[in-house]
């Protein structure tokens, strides 16, 4: 939609082929339905938050910075607000307002929307000349922008169609995998705490082999029947490399150092000295966490507080500051917020988003092998590449005419 608007504003006659019943279905569910539009950062700050092929996006990001994106939507009548981590949302907290602004923008720019599923590129003398839909309908066009997304959330239409069209003209597809995706546990601790949400915890992703943290974050996380999820976990997943082993370490009381935590425990245990350990930890941990914590520390749940050993108290302290979850791997790509992988950036002109292999073919958004961390950076990639592809395609049309 963003590419279409910018192509139309640059003078091109534009048709959007939408395979679903309505445009913007995936956008409507982003940010838990609130839509984290972008991140209020400079171009360089954004690029630092795109670990995969960030340099490729240099031209696109300077052409459509986060501030320009914010100006665009506010000019469309959608007031925005900035929250923690410079995350930008509509004041209404409704993703539908962003979708609505894009639909209105397309209408005003004269963009025609056709319900059809593009499946094949039409070629003439090695250059693109249109697309063919799955029902055999042909749309002639001097330029084609493929903005089909990746493989995440296939129910919204991201089913890999764009990869097939890119491969048709010889493009290399870097194997798509989930990025910003929940993680599966190697064990059964998380299942016992299913549904428990933690706030204001410190999370570290540790490389098991090196024994070093590769990512650290602070915020929210969630225990599920398969493992862990939530904002801090999704961000951590983007730092995981294929074939490596990891664990998640959680500091449940990051505001307290070990000495302060020990003093806090001693006060609680003095107050509840005649209780069992299960009933003496209610002020310290959420109820769903208590039996798991006692289990991990190797303490008999019927143990009275006044008979706890120094070693058992030490185990509680250490596990409070470093509660470990061994990770078996990522959840399937269909559950990921974004897809890592896609059309190789080596085969795309970074100044125009045009294919280096097929004249007239352009790419925008998640289909390109670029992805960022949580915080609005992935939508910023979409806006920047979409605007650049749209303008470049329109200008190329003027030159050819």
Number of C-alpha atoms within 10 A of each C-alpha: 22 21 29 30 25 24 25 23 20 17 14 23 16 24 17 18 18 18 18 15 10 11 21 20 15 19 19 20 16 18 18 11 14 21 24 27 28 27 27 23 16 13 19 14 12 26 21 13 17 20 14 17 17 19 15 19 22 17 18 24 25 15 16 21 24 27 14 15 19 23 15 16 19 15 11 16 12 18 15 16 15 15 12 7 12 14 19 22 25 22 13 13 17 19 23 20 21 25 19 16 18 21 19 15 22 24 13 12 20 17 22 13 18 13 13 17 19 24 16 19 23 18 15 8 8 12 17 21 19 20 23 17 16 13 10 12 11 15 15 13 16 16 24 25 20 23 22 23 27 31 31 27 19 15 12 20 21 21 16 17 20 24 23 15 18 25 12 11 17 12 22 15 18 15 12 20 21 23 29 29 28 30 25 21 23 15 13 13 22 22 16 15 21 17 14 17 16 14 12 15 18 21 26 22 26 23 18 15 9 10 10 12 16 14 18 17 17 16 14 17 22 20 22 22 15 18 26 28 23 20 18 25 24 22 23 26 23 22 15 19 10 9 7 11 16 23 20 24 21 23 20 20 18 17 12 14 10 16 10 11 19 17 12 14 19 14 12 17 20 13 12 17 17 15 16 18 24 19 17 21 22 14 10 16 14 13 15 15 19 20 19 15 20 19 13 15 18 12 19 14 14 11 14 18 22 14 12 16 11 9 10 15 17 14 18 21 19 16 18 21 21 19 17 19 21 20 20 16 20 23 21 16 22 19 18 21 22 29 29 26 23 26 25 18 22 14 16 21 15 20 16 20 28 24 22 16 16 19 18 23 25 27 28 25 24 26 30 30 23 26 28 27 22 26 24 25 25 25 24 24 29 24 26 27 30 29 27 29 32 30 22 23 28 22 16 16 17 12 7 7 6
